[in-house]
């Protein structure tokens, strides 16, 4: 069972780094960029911060996915996906997939270039839209975390 304890610890620590970073960007960095606190070239400043964090987020998302799969396999709990009371497991997979697609496909191949161009033309609009998107992602993540903690303790939210 030590392997399960290690996998859960890796899983939780990686979630803390990943979603904590999303919270930092959503609650602190984007508002500072929108107010102009990051200097005259706020788009470039934001992109520098986001670029640095995205590497950490990619590693964390990989660790979350691998440790989650390992726990599913090792504990043989695949059947939980058929039960509504384990909705939070579906939510974890959904949130993980959204972030994995964003971080590994959409952001490097499409979004970075488009945001940069949009930010050059309309920095206020680009940053506002980005912050709205981050709020949605953060809210989904927090609901999922709450559901996972409550559900893993046997609490029923629905």
C-alpha positions in Angstrom: 0.0 0.0 0.0 3.0 2.3 0.2 2.8 2.7 -3.5 -0.8 4.0 -3.2 0.2 6.5 -0.5 3.1 7.7 -2.8 0.8 8.0 -5.8 -1.8 9.9 -3.8 0.8 12.2 -2.4 2.2 12.9 -5.9 -1.3 13.4 -7.2 -2.3 15.9 -4.5 1.0 17.8 -4.6 0.8 18.1 -8.4 -2.8 19.3 -8.2 -1.7 21.9 -5.6 1.0 23.2 -7.9 -1.2 23.2 -11.0 -4.4 24.6 -9.7 -2.6 26.9 -7.3 -0.8 28.4 -10.3 -4.1 28.8 -12.1 -5.4 30.6 -9.0 -2.3 32.9 -8.9 -2.7 33.8 -12.6 -6.4 34.3 -12.3 -6.5 36.2 -9.0 -3.2 38.2 -9.1 -1.3 38.3 -12.3 -4.2 39.0 -14.7 -5.7 41.7 -12.6 -2.3 43.3 -12.3 -1.8 43.1 -16.0 -5.2 44.6 -16.6 -4.5 47.5 -14.3 -1.1 48.2 -15.9 0.9 47.2 -12.8 3.2 45.0 -14.9 4.6 48.0 -16.8 4.0 49.6 -20.1 4.2 46.3 -22.1 1.8 44.3 -20.0 1.1 41.7 -22.7 4.8 40.9 -22.9 5.1 40.8 -19.1 2.1 38.6 -18.8 3.4 36.2 -21.5 6.7 36.0 -19.7 5.0 34.9 -16.5 2.6 32.6 -18.2 5.4 31.0 -20.3 7.4 30.3 -17.1 4.4 28.8 -15.4 3.2 26.7 -18.3 6.3 24.5 -18.1 5.6 23.8 -14.4 1.9 23.3 -15.2 2.7 20.8 -18.0 4.8 18.7 -15.6 2.1 18.9 -12.9 -0.6 17.9 -15.3 1.4 14.9 -16.5 2.1 13.8 -12.9 -1.6 14.2 -12.0 -2.6 12.1 -15.1 -0.1 9.4 -14.5 -0.7 9.1 -10.7 -4.4 9.1 -11.3 -4.2 6.3 -13.8 -1.9 4.4 -11.6 -4.3 4.6 -8.6 -7.3 3.6 -10.9 -5.3 0.5 -12.1 -3.7 -0.4 -8.8 -7.0 -0.1 -6.8 -9.1 -1.5 -9.6 -11.7 1.2 -9.2 -12.8 1.6 -12.8 -16.3 0.6 -11.9 -16.8 3.9 -10.0 -17.1 5.6 -13.4 -20.5 3.9 -13.7 -21.9 5.3 -10.4 -23.4 8.8 -10.2 -22.1 9.2 -6.6 -18.6 9.3 -8.0 -19.4 12.3 -10.3 -16.2 13.9 -9.1 -14.1 11.3 -10.8 -15.7 12.2 -14.1 -15.1 15.8 -13.2 -11.4 15.1 -12.5 -11.0 13.4 -15.8 -12.8 16.2 -17.6 -10.8 19.0 -16.0 -7.6 17.1 -16.6 -8.5 16.6 -20.3 -9.4 20.3 -20.7 -6.1 21.4 -19.2 -4.1 18.8 -21.1 -5.5 19.9 -24.4 -5.0 23.5 -23.5 -1.4 23.1 -22.3 -0.1 20.6 -24.8 -2.0 21.3 -28.0 -4.1 24.5 -28.1 -1.7 26.9 -26.3 1.5 26.1 -28.1 0.0 25.5 -31.5 -2.8 28.1 -31.7 -3.6 30.2 -28.6 -0.2 31.7 -27.9 0.1 33.3 -31.4 -3.6 34.4 -31.5 -3.4 35.9 -28.0 -0.2 37.7 -28.9 -1.7 39.3 -32.0 -5.0 40.1 -30.2 -3.0 41.6 -27.3 -1.1 43.8 -29.7 -4.3 45.1 -31.3 -6.5 45.3 -28.1 -4.7 44.6 -24.9 -7.7 45.4 -22.7 -10.0 43.1 -24.6 -7.4 40.3 -24.8 -6.6 40.4 -21.1 -10.3 40.6 -20.1 -11.2 37.6 -22.2 -8.3 35.6 -20.9 -9.3 36.4 -17.3 -12.9 35.3 -18.0 -11.5 32.0 -19.4 -9.3 31.6 -16.4 -12.2 32.2 -14.0 -14.2 29.4 -15.7 -11.2 27.0 -15.5 -10.5 27.9 -11.8 -14.2 27.5 -10.9 -14.4 24.1 -12.6 -11.2 23.1 -10.8 -12.3 24.2 -7.4 -15.7 22.5 -7.7 -13.9 19.3 -8.7 -11.5 19.5 -5.9 -14.3 20.1 -3.4 -16.2 17.2 -4.8 -13.2 14.9 -4.7 -12.4 15.7 -1.1 -16.0 15.4 0.0 -16.7 12.3 -2.1 -13.6 10.5 -1.0 -14.7 11.0 2.6 -18.2 9.5 1.8 -20.0 12.8 1.8 -22.8 13.0 -0.8 -23.3 16.4 -2.3 -26.2 15.3 -4.5 
